[in-house]
Amino acid sequence: MRIPFSPPRMDEKIINEVVDTLKSGWITTGPKTKLFEKKITDFCGHKASLCTSSGSAGLELMLRWFGVKEGDEVIIPAYTYAATANVVVHCGAKPVMADIDDSFNINPQELSKLINPKTKVIIPVDIAGKPCNYDEINKLVRKKEIQTHFVAENKNQEKLNRILILSDAAHSLGAKYKQKRTGTLTDITVFSFHAVKNLTTAEGGAICLNLPDTFDNEEVYKELNIKSLHGQTKDAFSKTKAGNWQYDIIEAGYKYNMTDIAASMGLVELDRYENDMLIKRKHIFHRYAEKLKNHKWAIIPEYKNEIFESSYHVFTLRIKDFEEEERNILIQKMQEKEISVNVHFIPLPLMSFYASLGFRIEDYPNAYAMFKNEISLPVYYDLNDKQIDFLLTHLIDSVEEILEKC
Ligand SMILES: *Cc1c(COP(=O)(O)O)cnc(C)c1O
């Protein structure tokens, strides 16, 4: 029984919507992208959304919008996918890594000692779909002793007058924190719609604007729309309207727009996201948790309590007492049965590029402790109970076999 890790759900409905776009005469950014943006805004409840070509593009566009540059610092967790850090490097700024807590997310307690007058942005990451502790993070950057040290160097920084919280919610569309959805939990939230994410457009992303009232979020949307399209004052779709050929370039912008082909997949996916996709994912989490909870070696990720509910993106199981070696043997044993599992994530200090910048894993002991015995189990729409049970039987047998040898 071959079990892949996270194949996309591509059915007739998606195919028909994509074909509709292909036949419509408009395939790049146009009516479907604009409709998808509106539906994302309605679903999450923030102020405005801009769709982008990827989550990474969305994160980078926001750092550029906030004027992050050489000499600035951006705080990120040591435990995340490289995209979170790479976009900081692209801007010429310095990524500063914080250790994580026992939920895999950035530890708010670590932040205050890393903040200094160079700090412009914090990028918390909702690992595996669990929202970070946004109350603490939002409160921290508004603390008087921290806010007074913020050095505003441009118009947007002056308007915010504190550190920007840019949430990397690549995993957490639809997750809730204190009854509110991701998108509304902080200043800016960025989703990813990459092929392995909960909601996919093959490649894509969305920026959710939820800036405080010193900003006109609609105006920021317009500004970003131009910035994401080479600084051109009219997009290609508006230019097709009769007599509308003239345009200006007001800055050296980027090419980060979403296509209508991608948006058509997103429209179908979002339509059935909450009442179909999330329910299925929750069922899978629940089945894993129920069948593993009696094994005392299983450290089961928390996915719902009175404060938050996950988006059920990846099931981050940990095996008590396993070191990296045992975990790697376990992965190998699963692969021998054609069951795909994964590790989310290899901490950034273990990546040669970030090691070359001087980051050392010894400085992030909890990131290492969470990584060394983590194994991500597959969660996707078409995964059925029979496959889950087959996977679990093999997982339990393999873990017990390895533990006997220890
Ligand atoms: C997938 C991912 C991203 C980047 O998303 P893309 O759409 O692939 O650019 C960013 N951060 C995290 C944590 C991710 O897992």
The ligand as an SDF file (V2000), in Angstrom:
LIG
                    3D

 15 15  0  0  0  0  0  0  0  0999 V2000
    5.8940   26.8570    2.1390 C   0  0  0  0  0  0  0  0  0  0  0  0
    6.4300   27.8110    3.1040 C   0  0  0  0  0  0  0  0  0  0  0  0
    6.7510   29.1310    2.7520 C   0  0  0  0  0  0  0  0  0  0  0  0
    6.8440   29.6200    1.3290 C   0  0  0  0  0  0  0  0  0  0  0  0
    5.7850   29.4680    0.5460 O   0  0  0  0  0  0  0  0  0  0  0  0
    5.9630   29.4690   -1.0470 P   0  0  0  0  0  0  0  0  0  0  0  0
    4.5650   29.7150   -1.4960 O   0  0  0  0  0  0  0  0  0  0  0  0
    6.4790   28.1150   -1.4220 O   0  0  0  0  0  0  0  0  0  0  0  0
    6.8790   30.5540   -1.4110 O   0  0  0  0  0  0  0  0  0  0  0  0
    7.1190   30.0250    3.7330 C   0  0  0  0  0  0  0  0  0  0  0  0
    7.2150   29.6410    5.0140 N   0  0  0  0  0  0  0  0  0  0  0  0
    6.9530   28.3830    5.3960 C   0  0  0  0  0  0  0  0  0  0  0  0
    7.0660   28.0380    6.8470 C   0  0  0  0  0  0  0  0  0  0  0  0
    6.5690   27.4190    4.4590 C   0  0  0  0  0  0  0  0  0  0  0  0
    6.3570   26.1630    4.8480 O   0  0  0  0  0  0  0  0  0  0  0  0
  1  2  1  0
  2  3  1  0
  2 14  2  0
  3  4  1  0
  3 10  2  0
  4  5  1  0
  5  6  1  0
  6  7  2  0
  6  8  1  0
  6  9  1  0
 10 11  1  0
 11 12  2  0
 12 13  1  0
 12 14  1  0
 14 15  1  0
M  END
$$$$
